[in-house]
């Protein structure tokens, strides 16, 4: 399971990301904020945070389940 929630808080765009294992026993979260016109960079920043925490291993395990 992978999820994202984007929203405006004032003039900023805020993005929360989540990656969890299938059992729900491991959950990784990341958040970033930036100006709205930097949405692509914001998405990359959240993805990089999740990958640094080990998200790739969780996604791979889910694919092989």
OpenMM code with the backbone's topology and positions (N, CA, C; nanometers):
from openmm import Vec3, app, unit

residues = "UNK UNK UNK UNK UNK UNK UNK UNK UNK UNK UNK UNK UNK UNK UNK UNK UNK UNK UNK UNK UNK UNK UNK UNK UNK UNK UNK UNK UNK UNK UNK UNK UNK UNK UNK UNK UNK UNK UNK UNK UNK UNK UNK UNK UNK UNK UNK UNK UNK UNK UNK UNK UNK UNK UNK UNK UNK UNK UNK UNK UNK UNK UNK UNK UNK".split()
positions = [
    Vec3(0.0824, -0.1206, 0.0000),
    Vec3(0.0000, 0.0000, 0.0000),
    Vec3(0.0864, 0.1265, 0.0000),
    Vec3(0.0522, 0.2145, -0.0902),
    Vec3(0.1210, 0.3425, -0.1046),
    Vec3(0.0131, 0.4496, -0.1116),
    Vec3(0.0344, 0.5606, -0.0429),
    Vec3(-0.0641, 0.6673, -0.0455),
    Vec3(0.0000, 0.8033, -0.0421),
    Vec3(-0.0748, 0.9024, -0.0877),
    Vec3(-0.0294, 1.0405, -0.0845),
    Vec3(-0.1494, 1.1308, -0.0635),
    Vec3(-0.1262, 1.2404, 0.0047),
    Vec3(-0.2313, 1.3398, 0.0280),
    Vec3(-0.1703, 1.4769, 0.0090),
    Vec3(-0.2175, 1.5474, -0.0917),
    Vec3(-0.1703, 1.6829, -0.1185),
    Vec3(-0.2782, 1.7833, -0.0838),
    Vec3(-0.2359, 1.8980, -0.0320),
    Vec3(-0.3327, 2.0010, 0.0053),
    Vec3(-0.2629, 2.1359, 0.0117),
    Vec3(-0.3427, 2.2398, 0.0041),
    Vec3(-0.2909, 2.3744, 0.0218),
    Vec3(-0.3066, 2.4155, 0.1661),
    Vec3(-0.2031, 2.4732, 0.2201),
    Vec3(-0.2074, 2.5374, 0.3515),
    Vec3(-0.1568, 2.6788, 0.3291),
    Vec3(-0.2516, 2.7705, 0.3182),
    Vec3(-0.2154, 2.9065, 0.2807),
    Vec3(-0.1645, 2.9055, 0.1379),
    Vec3(-0.0486, 2.9630, 0.1153),
    Vec3(0.0109, 2.9685, -0.0188),
    Vec3(0.0976, 2.8469, -0.0491),
    Vec3(0.1149, 2.7579, 0.0480),
    Vec3(0.2022, 2.6428, 0.0298),
    Vec3(0.1242, 2.5183, -0.0106),
    Vec3(0.1909, 2.4346, -0.0875),
    Vec3(0.1398, 2.3022, -0.1184),
    Vec3(0.2099, 2.2051, -0.0246),
    Vec3(0.1326, 2.1220, 0.0431),
    Vec3(0.1862, 2.0253, 0.1388),
    Vec3(0.1538, 1.8861, 0.0877),
    Vec3(0.2539, 1.7974, 0.0922),
    Vec3(0.2342, 1.6607, 0.0454),
    Vec3(0.2795, 1.5630, 0.1524),
    Vec3(0.1882, 1.4753, 0.1928),
    Vec3(0.2184, 1.3652, 0.2843),
    Vec3(0.2260, 1.2382, 0.2011),
    Vec3(0.3250, 1.1541, 0.2285),
    Vec3(0.3363, 1.0264, 0.1605),
    Vec3(0.3442, 0.9139, 0.2614),
    Vec3(0.2995, 0.7955, 0.2209),
    Vec3(0.2975, 0.6798, 0.3094),
    Vec3(0.3244, 0.5538, 0.2291),
    Vec3(0.4070, 0.4663, 0.2845),
    Vec3(0.4286, 0.3324, 0.2299),
    Vec3(0.4183, 0.2365, 0.3477),
    Vec3(0.3386, 0.1309, 0.3330),
    Vec3(0.3194, 0.0343, 0.4416),
    Vec3(0.3335, -0.1070, 0.3869),
    Vec3(0.3708, -0.1980, 0.4763),
    Vec3(0.3741, -0.3382, 0.4346),
    Vec3(0.2316, -0.3932, 0.4353),
    Vec3(0.2133, -0.5101, 0.3750),
    Vec3(0.0792, -0.5655, 0.3595),
    Vec3(0.0118, -0.5968, 0.4925),
    Vec3(0.0906, -0.6282, 0.5942),
    Vec3(0.0344, -0.6600, 0.7249),
    Vec3(0.0010, -0.5345, 0.8049),
    Vec3(0.0509, -0.4210, 0.7627),
    Vec3(0.0277, -0.2962, 0.8359),
    Vec3(0.1150, -0.2819, 0.9588),
    Vec3(0.2168, -0.3648, 0.9698),
    Vec3(0.3036, -0.3601, 1.0874),
    Vec3(0.4223, -0.2660, 1.0696),
    Vec3(0.4486, -0.2267, 0.9450),
    Vec3(0.5558, -0.1308, 0.9180),
    Vec3(0.4983, -0.0204, 0.8313),
    Vec3(0.5148, 0.1034, 0.8750),
    Vec3(0.4612, 0.2160, 0.8027),
    Vec3(0.5665, 0.3260, 0.7968),
    Vec3(0.5946, 0.3737, 0.6772),
    Vec3(0.6889, 0.4822, 0.6582),
    Vec3(0.6106, 0.6058, 0.6150),
    Vec3(0.6472, 0.7193, 0.6714),
    Vec3(0.5763, 0.8441, 0.6382),
    Vec3(0.6772, 0.9525, 0.6055),
    Vec3(0.6352, 1.0422, 0.5182),
    Vec3(0.7178, 1.1558, 0.4815),
    Vec3(0.6264, 1.2738, 0.4534),
    Vec3(0.6776, 1.3938, 0.4731),
    Vec3(0.6016, 1.5150, 0.4456),
    Vec3(0.6975, 1.6215, 0.3932),
    Vec3(0.6477, 1.6996, 0.2991),
    Vec3(0.7252, 1.8119, 0.2464),
    Vec3(0.6279, 1.9234, 0.2103),
    Vec3(0.6791, 2.0426, 0.2062),
    Vec3(0.5974, 2.1583, 0.1683),
    Vec3(0.6807, 2.2515, 0.0822),
    Vec3(0.6125, 2.3190, -0.0102),
    Vec3(0.6810, 2.4101, -0.1010),
    Vec3(0.5761, 2.4993, -0.1661),
    Vec3(0.6214, 2.5896, -0.2494),
    Vec3(0.5286, 2.6727, -0.3249),
    Vec3(0.4557, 2.5855, -0.4267),
    Vec3(0.3324, 2.6227, -0.4585),
    Vec3(0.2471, 2.5400, -0.5448),
    Vec3(0.3105, 2.5116, -0.6803),
    Vec3(0.3849, 2.6052, -0.7352),
    Vec3(0.4433, 2.5836, -0.8679),
    Vec3(0.5586, 2.4828, -0.8665),
    Vec3(0.5997, 2.4388, -0.7483),
    Vec3(0.7063, 2.3402, -0.7362),
    Vec3(0.6513, 2.2013, -0.7028),
    Vec3(0.5329, 2.1703, -0.7501),
    Vec3(0.4684, 2.0431, -0.7188),
    Vec3(0.5491, 1.9211, -0.7592),
    Vec3(0.6136, 1.9258, -0.8754),
    Vec3(0.6946, 1.8111, -0.9191),
    Vec3(0.8097, 1.7863, -0.8226),
    Vec3(0.8782, 1.8930, -0.7853),
    Vec3(0.9907, 1.8798, -0.6916),
    Vec3(0.9419, 1.8317, -0.5556),
    Vec3(0.8247, 1.8738, -0.5174),
    Vec3(0.7667, 1.8315, -0.3905),
    Vec3(0.7422, 1.6809, -0.3906),
    Vec3(0.6871, 1.6294, -0.4981),
    Vec3(0.6647, 1.4858, -0.5102),
    Vec3(0.7944, 1.4071, -0.5054),
    Vec3(0.8961, 1.4571, -0.5735),
    Vec3(1.0264, 1.3901, -0.5701),
    Vec3(1.0857, 1.3926, -0.4299),
    Vec3(1.0697, 1.5025, -0.3590),
    Vec3(1.1249, 1.5141, -0.2238),
    Vec3(1.0620, 1.4112, -0.1299),
    Vec3(0.9308, 1.3953, -0.1387),
    Vec3(0.8625, 1.2967, -0.0541),
    Vec3(0.9061, 1.1554, -0.0927),
    Vec3(0.9149, 1.1286, -0.2222),
    Vec3(0.9587, 0.9963, -0.2678),
    Vec3(1.1003, 0.9664, -0.2186),
    Vec3(1.1894, 1.0629, -0.2265),
    Vec3(1.3272, 1.0422, -0.1803),
    Vec3(1.3318, 1.0144, -0.0300),
    Vec3(1.2502, 1.0867, 0.0463),
    Vec3(1.2451, 1.0628, 0.1914),
    Vec3(1.2013, 0.9195, 0.2203),
    Vec3(1.0979, 0.8746, 0.1500),
    Vec3(1.0468, 0.7393, 0.1711),
    Vec3(1.1491, 0.6343, 0.1299),
    Vec3(1.2163, 0.6571, 0.0188),
    Vec3(1.3188, 0.5621, -0.0261),
    Vec3(1.4338, 0.5546, 0.0733),
    Vec3(1.4731, 0.6681, 0.1304),
    Vec3(1.5798, 0.6698, 0.2300),
    Vec3(1.5418, 0.5903, 0.3548),
    Vec3(1.4120, 0.5807, 0.3813),
    Vec3(1.3639, 0.5064, 0.4978),
    Vec3(1.3469, 0.3564, 0.4693),
    Vec3(1.3611, 0.3165, 0.3430),
    Vec3(1.3486, 0.1751, 0.3093),
    Vec3(1.2232, 0.1367, 0.2333),
    Vec3(1.1566, 0.2313, 0.1717),
    Vec3(1.0312, 0.2035, 0.1011),
    Vec3(1.0475, 0.1046, -0.0135),
    Vec3(1.1613, 0.1057, -0.0805),
    Vec3(1.1800, 0.0157, -0.1947),
    Vec3(1.1667, -0.1303, -0.1524),
    Vec3(1.2207, -0.1648, -0.0371),
    Vec3(1.2123, -0.3033, 0.0117),
    Vec3(1.0680, -0.3418, 0.0432),
    Vec3(0.9926, -0.2501, 0.0987),
    Vec3(0.8520, -0.2777, 0.1315),
    Vec3(0.7713, -0.2982, 0.0038),
    Vec3(0.7914, -0.2135, -0.0953),
    Vec3(0.7179, -0.2259, -0.2217),
    Vec3(0.7555, -0.3554, -0.2917),
    Vec3(0.8828, -0.3883, -0.2931),
    Vec3(0.9275, -0.5130, -0.3573),
    Vec3(0.8661, -0.6349, -0.2888),
    Vec3(0.8628, -0.6349, -0.1558),
    Vec3(0.8029, -0.7472, -0.0831),
    Vec3(0.6544, -0.7602, -0.1162),
    Vec3(0.5843, -0.6495, -0.1312),
    Vec3(0.4420, -0.6534, -0.1651),
    Vec3(0.4219, -0.7079, -0.3059),
    Vec3(0.5107, -0.6718, -0.3978),
    Vec3(0.5007, -0.7234, -0.5348),
    Vec3(0.5204, -0.8743, -0.5404),
    Vec3(0.6045, -0.9250, -0.4533),
    Vec3(0.6364, -1.0689, -0.4530),
    Vec3(0.5419, -1.1516, -0.3663),
    Vec3(0.4483, -1.0863, -0.3020),
    Vec3(0.3571, -1.1588, -0.2109),
    Vec3(0.2520, -1.2362, -0.2882),
] * unit.nanometer
topology = app.Topology()
chain = topology.addChain("A")
for resn in residues:
    res = topology.addResidue(resn, chain)
    for name in ("N", "CA", "C"):
        topology.addAtom(name, app.Element.getBySymbol(name[0]), res)
